[in-house]
Amino acid sequence: MSLERQVRNKLAGKRNAEQEGEAKEWIESVLGSKFPPGEAYEEALKDGIILCKLMNKLKPGSVPKINTTGATFKMMENINMFQKALKDYGVADLDVFQTVDLWEGKDISQVTMTLFALGRETYRHPEWNGPYLGPKPSEENVREFDEETIAAGKAVIGLQAGSNKGATQAGQNMGAGRKIILGKNKLAGKRNAEQEGEAKEWIESVLGSKFPPGEAYEEALKDGIILCKLMNKLKPGSVPKINTTGATFKMMENINMFQKALKDYGVADLDVFQTVDLWEGKDISQVTMTLFALGRETYRHPEWNGPYLGPKPSEENVREFDEETIAAGKAVIGLQAGSNKGATQAGQNMGAGRKIIIGK
């Protein structure tokens, strides 16, 4: 067997039929037309016509003139114009296949990866309303603090700072920041069956229907249909069209629409799970935390009369003190200051437990 044939066989083994199917269905959905019947995936894409039409749908005018007939170099020119349009759209050079990968069939898997990179890039274009291919990329979460907040933060003893006169930070919870934990088993250990049960019961109560019998919590939520229906109950019209059947990317699109509706409803970006957390089961506990964040947000919507999930968020309570009271307060030992003659803060409860509240 020739070296070229060996390389071709090895590259063919890299191909993923499921991903190719998803890419094909996405392109057909964007274009509103099917691939030529009976033609292989790579053959349908080879002349670059479909690819150029795809770019013109995503961003009109990306490829001003598509060669539909002509010599070989004209078809290869289509591929080159598609590659240029990809980069202009925002796809990184590193993610763009080489012309020979498609034209000579050197590496069709790379062509598919380029299409998924393009699918990811569409999320960064607010003018594009879907359909989408693949999960939404994570976004940078930049937070700015004023000088007063920064100065106040310097007074807090960090977890690395050890103890102060016997006082440690053992048991303190400083927020719900995300952790990277290797392995699904460890993530499964983070899950809280009671919280999942409360979230499930709340959703069923809002929708007026039960989860599919015998189906696991995460499986029932995975296609995004129940989540989109939930948002439409809380705020009618939040998700105008829910995909109930179709390819994988259609179900992932449901999740993305739910995430957008969540943010529009008022849930903070920081509280919204990533698509892979649910779709790939990377972190189901984060999905549950998002549902509790949504439950808290419903209290801020007077048009919603319940049921509710979790306790009502505390409201701002501004109190003014005279100078004498402020001076007296300075004598109180804070939680970071340790103990005073044997007195500690052991046993203090800093918040209310979670619960489902039916109606106000």
N, C-alpha and C positions, 0 to 999 in steps of 0.2 A: 504494500500500500504506500502511495506517495506521501511525502511529508505534508503537502497541501491538503490531501484528503484526510489525513489524521487530524490536522488542525481544524478542518471543517467539522468533523465528527465531534471533536471535543467542544467546539463552540456551540454546535447544535444541542449538545447535552446541557448547556447552560440555559437554554431557552425555557421559559416558563409559560406553559399553555394558558394557565389561568390569568396571568398578567396580560398576555397578548389578547385574550378574550375581553378583558376589562378595557384595555386601551382601544380595541376595535369598537366596542359598544359605546364608549365615550365619544369617539370621533363620529360615529353614526348619529348619536344623539345631538351632538353640536351641529352637524351638517344637515340633519333631518333627512338623510338618505342612507341607504345600505351600501355596503361594499359589493362589488360585482359578484353575483352568485357563482359559487364553485371555484372562485379564485383564492389561492392561498394568501394569508395575511401579508407576507413579505412581497408577493407579486402585486397585490393591490396597491401597496405603498411605493413600489419601486420607481415609478416614473415621476414621483413627487407631486403629482396633480392634487391628490387628496390632501396631502400635507400642506400644500400652499393654500388650498381652499379652507382648511382648518384655521390657519393663521389669519386669513382674511375675515373669518367669522369672529375670532377672538379679538382681533384689532383690525377693523376695516382699513384697506389700503396698504397692509403690510407687504403684500406682493402685488405690485401694480399690474403686471402682465404675466399670466401663467401660460406656459407653452403646452398646448393640448395635442399637437401633432409635430412631427419633425424627426430629425436625426437623433442619434443617441446623445450627442452633446447637448441637445435641447432639453432632453429629459434630465440629464445630470445638472443642467443649469437650474431646473426647478428645485432640485435637492439643495443646491447651493443657495438659492434665494430663500428657501425655507430655513436653512441654517442661519443665514444672516438675520432673518426676521425673528427667529428664536432669541438670538442674542440682544437684538434691539428691544425685545419684549421684557428682557431681564433674566433669561436663563443663562447660567454661568457657562463659559467656554468648556470647562471640565465636564459638563453634563451633556454636551452636544456630540452626537455620533459623527464618525468620519464618513465621507461620501461612499467609500468602498464598503463600509459596514452594511449599507443598504443595497447599493447598486450591484455589488458583486456577492452579496450575501455573506460577507466576512464575519459579521457579528450582529445578528438580528436582535439578540438580547440587549445590545447597547442601544439599538433604535427604540426598543420598548422603554428602556430606562430614561431615554431622552423625552419620550412622550409623558412619562410620569413626572419628570422634572418640569415639563411645561404645565402639566396639570396642577402641580404645587404652586407654580408661579401665578396662575390665574387668581388665586386667593388674594394676591397683593394688588389686584386691579379692581377697585371698587365699582368700575363701570361694567364689570362682568358679573352677571347674576346666575351663572351656572348653565348647564351641569358642570360638575367638578370631577376631577380624577385624583384619587388618593386623599389621605388625611390632610387637614389644614396644618401648615407649618406652625411651630410654636412662635409666639411673638415676644419681642423684648419687653420687659416690664421695668420701665424707668420711673423711679420715684424721686421727687425732689423735696428737700426739707429746708425749712427756714433756719436761721442761725440759732434761734431760741430752742428749737427742737433738738438741734445738734448738740447744743450746750447741755441740755437736759439729759441727753443720752450718755454724755461723758460721765455723769454722776452714777450711772447704773453699774453695778459690779457684774462683769461678764462671767459666763460659765467657766471660762478658763482661769479666772482670777483666784480660785481657791476659796478659802473661808476667811471670815473676819471675826475674830474673837469667838470662834466656835460656830458662827452662823454660816451655813452653806446654802446653795440654791437647790438642794435635792428636792425633787418633787415639784418644782416650779415648772409651769408650762408657759413658754414665752411666745406662743403663736402656732399657727398651723402650717408652717413652711413645709414645702415638699422635700422629700428625701429621695435620694437615688439608692435603691436597694436591689442588689443583684438576685435574680431568681424569682420565679413566680410563687414558689412556696413561701418565701419570706413575705411577699406582698399579701398572699392569702392569709397569712398570720395576722396582718394588720386589720383585716376585715372584722366588722362587728355585726354579728348575726342579729342582735337586738335592733340596732340602728337600721339595718337593711329591712327588717320586718316592719319597722315604723314607717320607713319611706314607702315601702310597697303598700302598706295599709292606707297611707295617705293618698297615694296615686289612685288606688282602687276607689277610695271614697270620693275623690274629685271627679273621676271619670264615670263612676256609677257602674263599673264592670270589673270583673276579676282578671288577674293575670292568667295566661293559658295554663290549665291544670298540668301538673307534673313537670313544668318547665322551670329551670333554675332562674333566679333573680336576674343575673347578668345576661342570660340568653333571651329572656323576655324583653329586656331593654335594648339589646344589641343592634337591632335594625332601626332604632330611632323612632319607630311608629308611635309607640306608647308615649314617648317623651314629647313628640310633636303634638299629639292629641292633648297631653297635659297642658302645654303652653296655650293651645287654642281654647282650653277651658278657662284658664286663668285670665287670658287676654285674647278674646276672639279675633281671629285674623292674623295672629302672630306668625303662623306658618301657612301661607296661602295655599300651597299644594304639597301634600304628603305623598311620597312615593310608597306605594303599598306592594308593588312587585317590581322586578327588574334585576339588573346586574348589581354586583357588589358596590360599585361606586354610587349607585342610586340609594342604597341603604346608608352608605357613609355620608351622602349628601343630606339625608334626614338628620343625622347627628350634627352636621355643620349648621343646618338651619335652626336646630334646637339651641345650639350654642349662641348663635347670633340673636335669637329671640330672647334668650336669657339675659344677655347684656343690654338689649333694648329695654327689657323689663326693669333693669336696675341692678342686676347681680354684677358684682365687681369681676373684672378679668381674672384677678388672682384666685377667685373662688370657682372658676370654670375648669372642669377637667379637660384634658387633651383627648382628641379623638381616639388615639391608640389606647388610652386608659380603658375605654369601653370596648372598642372594636376588637382589639387584640388581647383584652383582659389584662393589660399591663398593671392597672391599679384601680380595681373596682371600689376600693374604699374611698378613692377620690371622687368617683361618680356619686357615691352616697353623700359625701360632704357637699357636693354641688347641689344635690337635691335639698339638703338641709338649708343651704344658703338661699335657695329659691323659696323654701318654706318661710324663712325669716323675712324675705323681701315682700311676701304677700301682705304682711301686716302694714306695710307702708302704702298699700293700695286700698283706699277707702271703698272702692267699688267692689272689692272682694269680701264676701261675708263668711268665708270658711268653706270647708274645714282648713285648719292650719297645721303646720308641722313645726314642732319645736316651740320654745317659749318666745314671747314677744320681746323684740330687741329693746334694750333700755333706751330711754329718750334723754336728750340733753337736759340736765338739771343744774341751772346756774344758781349758785348761792353766793351771797356777799357776806363777808365777815368783817367785824371791826378790828382795829389794831390789837386790842387786848386778846381777842380770840386767836388771831394769827400768831401772836407771841406765845400763847399757851401751847399752840400746836407744834411749835418748834421744839418743844421738850419731849415730844413723842418719839419713841425709837422706831425707825422704819424696819421693814422686813429684811433689808440687807445688813442691819446693824447688829444682828446676833441676839443674845438674850440679856435680860436685866435682872440680876439676882434670882436666876432660875426661871424667870418667866419667858416663854417662847410663844411663837405663833402656831404651834402644833394644833391640829384639829380645825383650823379655820377652813371654811368652805367659801370659795370665791365666785360661785356661780350656780345657776339653777340647772337641774337635770333636764334632759330633752323629753318632750311629750307631744302627742298628737292632740290637738284641741279641736273639737268639732263645733264650729260656729263661734260667734263672739259671746 
